[in-house]
Amino acid sequence: KHRSMEVKRMLTQIESTEQFESAVNGYSPLLVEFFQPWCKYCQAFFPTLEEFAAQGTIPVIQVSGEEFPQIFDAYGVDSYPTLIVFRGGQPFAKHAGSMPMEELQNWVEEALQA
């Protein structure tokens, strides 16, 4: 059984580029948070993201820029946190910065309906 595929209803921080690829290609839609461990905005946003993941609307994974700068570069991420909704393995909607729960829910909802 693939450990990398167990991302339902919880926040999963990826541990390899392979795990990132398998999540992006294995889940549609998927919400990815690009963060930096030292970023205060990312730390403050963490509980909101964790709570959102627990609602089970959409799987959520996190990518650390310290560990995977090449993934950040590949998707043009240069501010933190950045959220990207992937659909069919491709980035579909992108948002730079954190947001309150209601705004996050609405943003994801819109991305899923578009």
N, CA and C atoms as a LAMMPS dump frame, in Angstrom:
ITEM: TIMESTEP
0
ITEM: NUMBER OF ATOMS
342
ITEM: BOX BOUNDS ff ff ff
-5.0000000000000000e+02 5.0000000000000000e+02
-5.0000000000000000e+02 5.0000000000000000e+02
-5.0000000000000000e+02 5.0000000000000000e+02
ITEM: ATOMS id mol type element x y z
1 1 1 N 0.842 -1.199 0
2 1 2 C 0 0 0
3 1 3 C 0.883 1.258 0
4 2 1 N 0.563 2.197 -0.876
5 2 2 C 1.366 3.421 -0.968
6 2 3 C 1.123 4.335 0.222
7 3 1 N 2.168 4.64 0.966
8 3 2 C 2.023 5.609 2.056
9 3 3 C 1.682 6.984 1.495
10 4 1 N 2.245 7.278 0.329
11 4 2 C 2.083 8.601 -0.26
12 4 3 C 0.629 8.912 -0.623
13 5 1 N -0.198 7.893 -0.741
14 5 2 C -1.567 8.145 -1.165
15 5 3 C -2.535 8.352 0
16 6 1 N -2.058 8.18 1.206
17 6 2 C -2.949 8.355 2.353
18 6 3 C -2.969 9.809 2.802
19 7 1 N -3.577 10.662 2.006
20 7 2 C -3.617 12.069 2.38
21 7 3 C -5.032 12.576 2.68
22 8 1 N -5.982 11.696 2.677
23 8 2 C -7.358 12.113 2.955
24 8 3 C -7.54 12.617 4.389
25 9 1 N -8.231 13.734 4.513
26 9 2 C -8.64 14.261 5.82
27 9 3 C -7.526 14.59 6.794
28 10 1 N -6.31 14.679 6.275
29 10 2 C -5.247 15.16 7.144
30 10 3 C -4.224 15.876 6.293
31 11 1 N -3.455 16.71 6.951
32 11 2 C -2.433 17.479 6.276
33 11 3 C -1.209 16.599 6.142
34 12 1 N -0.696 16.443 4.938
35 12 2 C 0.484 15.621 4.719
36 12 3 C 1.614 16.487 4.201
37 13 1 N 2.729 16.484 4.913
38 13 2 C 3.897 17.194 4.412
39 13 3 C 4.71 16.213 3.586
40 14 1 N 4.949 16.565 2.328
41 14 2 C 5.644 15.617 1.459
42 14 3 C 7.1 15.442 1.876
43 15 1 N 7.606 14.241 1.64
44 15 2 C 8.96 13.9 2.063
45 15 3 C 9.874 13.597 0.889
46 16 1 N 9.33 13.608 -0.331
47 16 2 C 10.151 13.359 -1.523
48 16 3 C 9.458 13.945 -2.748
49 17 1 N 10.248 14.192 -3.79
50 17 2 C 9.648 14.688 -5.032
51 17 3 C 8.732 13.627 -5.629
52 18 1 N 9.072 12.347 -5.421
53 18 2 C 8.224 11.252 -5.915
54 18 3 C 6.854 11.293 -5.241
55 19 1 N 6.863 11.56 -3.935
56 19 2 C 5.595 11.639 -3.206
57 19 3 C 4.761 12.814 -3.72
58 20 1 N 5.42 13.927 -4.015
59 20 2 C 4.728 15.084 -4.583
60 20 3 C 4.091 14.708 -5.916
61 21 1 N 4.89 14.108 -6.801
62 21 2 C 4.393 13.702 -8.124
63 21 3 C 3.211 12.745 -8.016
64 22 1 N 3.329 11.763 -7.127
65 22 2 C 2.249 10.774 -7.029
66 22 3 C 0.98 11.39 -6.454
67 23 1 N 1.123 12.372 -5.553
68 23 2 C -0.061 13.057 -5.014
69 23 3 C -0.722 13.907 -6.097
70 24 1 N 0.094 14.704 -6.804
71 24 2 C -0.424 15.586 -7.849
72 24 3 C -1.098 14.784 -8.964
73 25 1 N -0.506 13.653 -9.303
74 25 2 C -1.084 12.84 -10.382
75 25 3 C -2.15 11.865 -9.894
76 26 1 N -2.162 11.597 -8.602
77 26 2 C -3.087 10.606 -8.057
78 26 3 C -4.381 11.197 -7.534
79 27 1 N -4.355 12.495 -7.211
80 27 2 C -5.551 13.139 -6.669
81 27 3 C -5.957 14.288 -7.564
82 28 1 N -7.211 14.307 -7.923
83 28 2 C -7.757 15.456 -8.633
84 28 3 C -9.154 15.687 -8.077
85 29 1 N -9.406 16.809 -7.463
86 29 2 C -8.48 17.919 -7.227
87 29 3 C -7.604 17.681 -5.987
88 30 1 N -6.606 18.556 -5.841
89 30 2 C -5.673 18.492 -4.724
90 30 3 C -5.266 19.916 -4.372
91 31 1 N -5.195 20.221 -3.078
92 31 2 C -4.713 21.532 -2.633
93 31 3 C -3.29 21.377 -2.121
94 32 1 N -2.384 22.204 -2.644
95 32 2 C -0.988 22.168 -2.209
96 32 3 C -0.634 23.502 -1.566
97 33 1 N -0.068 23.437 -0.349
98 33 2 C 0.454 24.643 0.285
99 33 3 C 1.968 24.625 0.168
100 34 1 N 2.506 25.682 -0.425
101 34 2 C 3.947 25.878 -0.503
102 34 3 C 4.333 26.806 0.644
103 35 1 N 5.2 26.336 1.539
104 35 2 C 5.532 27.121 2.731
105 35 3 C 7.031 27.113 3.01
106 36 1 N 7.452 28.025 3.877
107 36 2 C 8.82 28.024 4.387
108 36 3 C 8.733 27.831 5.901
109 37 1 N 9.565 26.951 6.47
110 37 2 C 9.508 26.67 7.909
111 37 3 C 9.69 27.919 8.785
112 38 1 N 10.473 28.895 8.288
113 38 2 C 10.751 30.109 9.068
114 38 3 C 9.702 31.204 8.886
115 39 1 N 8.74 30.973 8.004
116 39 2 C 7.751 32.012 7.662
117 39 3 C 6.65 32.11 8.723
118 40 1 N 6.567 33.272 9.363
119 40 2 C 5.57 33.479 10.434
120 40 3 C 4.131 33.392 9.909
121 41 1 N 3.917 33.879 8.696
122 41 2 C 2.57 33.822 8.103
123 41 3 C 2.149 32.368 7.875
124 42 1 N 3.116 31.55 7.461
125 42 2 C 2.845 30.128 7.239
126 42 3 C 2.496 29.447 8.564
127 43 1 N 3.26 29.783 9.609
128 43 2 C 3.017 29.192 10.931
129 43 3 C 1.639 29.584 11.454
130 44 1 N 1.279 30.853 11.257
131 44 2 C -0.023 31.335 11.728
132 44 3 C -1.173 30.699 10.949
133 45 1 N -0.916 30.365 9.682
134 45 2 C -1.944 29.802 8.808
135 45 3 C -2.139 28.303 9.031
136 46 1 N -1.132 27.658 9.618
137 46 2 C -1.139 26.21 9.779
138 46 3 C -2.424 25.649 10.419
139 47 1 N -2.884 26.201 11.572
140 47 2 C -4.109 25.636 12.181
141 47 3 C -5.334 25.712 11.267
142 48 1 N -5.444 26.796 10.504
143 48 2 C -6.562 26.946 9.562
144 48 3 C -6.487 25.872 8.484
145 49 1 N -5.29 25.679 7.96
146 49 2 C -5.095 24.685 6.906
147 49 3 C -5.372 23.275 7.423
148 50 1 N -4.911 23.012 8.636
149 50 2 C -5.119 21.699 9.253
150 50 3 C -6.614 21.426 9.456
151 51 1 N -7.316 22.44 9.914
152 51 2 C -8.764 22.325 10.129
153 51 3 C -9.486 22.119 8.795
154 52 1 N -9.036 22.859 7.776
155 52 2 C -9.628 22.713 6.442
156 52 3 C -9.421 21.3 5.909
157 53 1 N -8.2 20.775 6.074
158 53 2 C -7.886 19.418 5.611
159 53 3 C -8.791 18.396 6.291
160 54 1 N -9.049 18.604 7.58
161 54 2 C -9.88 17.68 8.365
162 54 3 C -11.329 17.645 7.876
163 55 1 N -11.765 18.7 7.202
164 55 2 C -13.143 18.732 6.68
165 55 3 C -13.317 17.768 5.504
166 56 1 N -12.196 17.395 4.88
167 56 2 C -12.254 16.381 3.831
168 56 3 C -12.826 16.829 2.506
169 57 1 N -12.906 18.145 2.275
170 57 2 C -13.418 18.656 1.002
171 57 3 C -12.52 18.23 -0.15
172 58 1 N -11.214 18.279 0.12
173 58 2 C -10.194 18.074 -0.91
174 58 3 C -8.916 17.674 -0.172
175 59 1 N -8.129 16.733 -0.694
176 59 2 C -6.878 16.388 -0.013
177 59 3 C -5.925 17.584 -0.005
178 60 1 N -5.138 17.711 1.047
179 60 2 C -4.218 18.836 1.207
180 60 3 C -2.811 18.318 1.502
181 61 1 N -1.84 18.796 0.733
182 61 2 C -0.446 18.462 1.047
183 61 3 C 0.363 19.75 1.195
184 62 1 N 1.475 19.636 1.906
185 62 2 C 2.363 20.776 2.108
186 62 3 C 3.726 20.476 1.496
187 63 1 N 4.328 21.519 0.91
188 63 2 C 5.666 21.396 0.349
189 63 3 C 6.55 22.457 0.997
190 64 1 N 7.67 22.028 1.568
191 64 2 C 8.619 22.945 2.203
192 64 3 C 9.626 23.462 1.188
193 65 1 N 9.745 24.785 1.119
194 65 2 C 10.69 25.401 0.188
195 65 3 C 12.13 25.152 0.579
196 66 1 N 12.339 24.879 1.858
197 66 2 C 13.688 24.597 2.326
198 66 3 C 14.152 23.238 1.801
199 67 1 N 13.225 22.291 1.756
200 67 2 C 13.559 20.937 1.307
201 67 3 C 13.424 20.758 -0.203
202 68 1 N 12.471 21.46 -0.798
203 68 2 C 12.181 21.23 -2.223
204 68 3 C 12.118 22.533 -3.032
205 69 1 N 13.231 23.291 -3.052
206 69 2 C 13.223 24.555 -3.809
207 69 3 C 12.924 24.343 -5.29
208 70 1 N 13.296 23.162 -5.818
209 70 2 C 13.072 22.89 -7.24
210 70 3 C 11.575 22.807 -7.558
211 71 1 N 10.768 22.326 -6.599
212 71 2 C 9.312 22.266 -6.827
213 71 3 C 8.748 23.686 -6.81
214 72 1 N 9.246 24.528 -5.893
215 72 2 C 8.831 25.932 -5.852
216 72 3 C 9.131 26.608 -7.19
217 73 1 N 10.354 26.373 -7.701
218 73 2 C 10.758 26.983 -8.966
219 73 3 C 9.867 26.518 -10.116
220 74 1 N 9.551 25.221 -10.107
221 74 2 C 8.754 24.646 -11.19
222 74 3 C 7.378 25.304 -11.3
223 75 1 N 6.843 25.77 -10.164
224 75 2 C 5.495 26.367 -10.182
225 75 3 C 5.519 27.875 -9.927
226 76 1 N 6.697 28.473 -10.012
227 76 2 C 6.812 29.922 -9.89
228 76 3 C 6.368 30.462 -8.544
229 77 1 N 6.659 29.716 -7.486
230 77 2 C 6.264 30.157 -6.138
231 77 3 C 7.369 31.029 -5.554
232 78 1 N 7.027 32.293 -5.238
233 78 2 C 8.035 33.171 -4.65
234 78 3 C 7.529 33.961 -3.449
235 79 1 N 6.32 33.647 -2.997
236 79 2 C 5.854 34.243 -1.731
237 79 3 C 5.208 33.14 -0.896
238 80 1 N 5.136 33.362 0.401
239 80 2 C 4.743 32.294 1.326
240 80 3 C 3.682 32.768 2.303
241 81 1 N 2.69 31.93 2.579
242 81 2 C 2.426 30.683 1.86
243 81 3 C 1.797 30.964 0.493
244 82 1 N 1.951 30.027 -0.425
245 82 2 C 1.225 30.062 -1.692
246 82 3 C 0.389 28.789 -1.761
247 83 1 N -0.851 28.942 -2.159
248 83 2 C -1.762 27.801 -2.293
249 83 3 C -2.059 27.578 -3.77
250 84 1 N -1.978 26.33 -4.198
251 84 2 C -2.341 25.996 -5.574
252 84 3 C -3.294 24.804 -5.563
253 85 1 N -4.422 24.961 -6.261
254 85 2 C -5.326 23.835 -6.483
255 85 3 C -4.898 23.176 -7.793
256 86 1 N -4.608 21.886 -7.713
257 86 2 C -4.27 21.107 -8.906
258 86 3 C -5.496 20.328 -9.347
259 87 1 N -5.71 20.295 -10.651
260 87 2 C -6.758 19.447 -11.233
261 87 3 C -6.155 18.684 -12.394
262 88 1 N -6.337 17.381 -12.403
263 88 2 C -5.782 16.551 -13.467
264 88 3 C -4.276 16.694 -13.596
265 89 1 N -3.592 16.857 -12.45
266 89 2 C -2.137 16.939 -12.454
267 89 3 C -1.569 18.304 -12.82
268 90 1 N -2.455 19.269 -13.107
269 90 2 C -2.004 20.599 -13.526
270 90 3 C -2.453 21.671 -12.531
271 91 1 N -1.606 22.711 -12.338
272 91 2 C -2.034 23.814 -11.479
273 91 3 C -3.24 24.51 -12.102
274 92 1 N -4.261 24.732 -11.31
275 92 2 C -5.515 25.275 -11.837
276 92 3 C -5.814 26.654 -11.261
277 93 1 N -5.625 26.814 -9.952
278 93 2 C -5.878 28.097 -9.304
279 93 3 C -4.76 28.349 -8.315
280 94 1 N -4.314 29.614 -8.233
281 94 2 C -3.167 29.957 -7.383
282 94 3 C -3.493 31.163 -6.52
283 95 1 N -3.118 31.102 -5.257
284 95 2 C -3.361 32.213 -4.333
285 95 3 C -2.123 32.437 -3.482
286 96 1 N -1.598 33.656 -3.501
287 96 2 C -0.437 33.982 -2.666
288 96 3 C -0.92 34.587 -1.355
289 97 1 N -0.432 34.059 -0.249
290 97 2 C -0.798 34.585 1.069
291 97 3 C -1.809 33.705 1.778
292 98 1 N -1.862 33.862 3.089
293 98 2 C -2.814 33.083 3.878
294 98 3 C -4.187 33.751 3.812
295 99 1 N -5.199 33.065 4.306
296 99 2 C -6.548 33.636 4.346
297 99 3 C -7.342 32.974 5.453
298 100 1 N -8.374 33.673 5.949
299 100 2 C -9.214 33.058 6.982
300 100 3 C -9.997 31.876 6.422
301 101 1 N -10.47 31.018 7.326
302 101 2 C -11.149 29.782 6.943
303 101 3 C -12.239 29.984 5.902
304 102 1 N -13.132 30.95 6.135
305 102 2 C -14.275 31.131 5.232
306 102 3 C -13.806 31.481 3.818
307 103 1 N -12.8 32.327 3.756
308 103 2 C -12.252 32.735 2.467
309 103 3 C -11.583 31.549 1.76
310 104 1 N -10.876 30.744 2.542
311 104 2 C -10.22 29.54 2.009
312 104 3 C -11.264 28.578 1.443
313 105 1 N -12.315 28.338 2.197
314 105 2 C -13.385 27.443 1.738
315 105 3 C -14.004 27.96 0.438
316 106 1 N -14.279 29.259 0.396
317 106 2 C -14.891 29.857 -0.794
318 106 3 C -13.975 29.785 -2.001
319 107 1 N -12.681 30.062 -1.764
320 107 2 C -11.702 30.042 -2.854
321 107 3 C -11.581 28.637 -3.449
322 108 1 N -11.483 27.638 -2.583
323 108 2 C -11.385 26.249 -3.052
324 108 3 C -12.673 25.848 -3.778
325 109 1 N -13.805 26.2 -3.184
326 109 2 C -15.112 25.898 -3.786
327 109 3 C -15.196 26.452 -5.21
328 110 1 N -14.783 27.712 -5.378
329 110 2 C -14.808 28.342 -6.698
330 110 3 C -13.905 27.609 -7.683
331 111 1 N -12.723 27.223 -7.199
332 111 2 C -11.763 26.509 -8.06
333 111 3 C -12.33 25.156 -8.487
334 112 1 N -13.101 24.524 -7.604
335 112 2 C -13.662 23.207 -7.915
336 112 3 C -14.827 23.311 -8.892
337 113 1 N -15.52 24.441 -8.863
338 113 2 C -16.696 24.59 -9.714
339 113 3 C -16.367 25.156 -11.093
340 114 1 N -15.217 25.815 -11.19
341 114 2 C -14.869 26.506 -12.438
342 114 3 C -14.677 25.51 -13.6
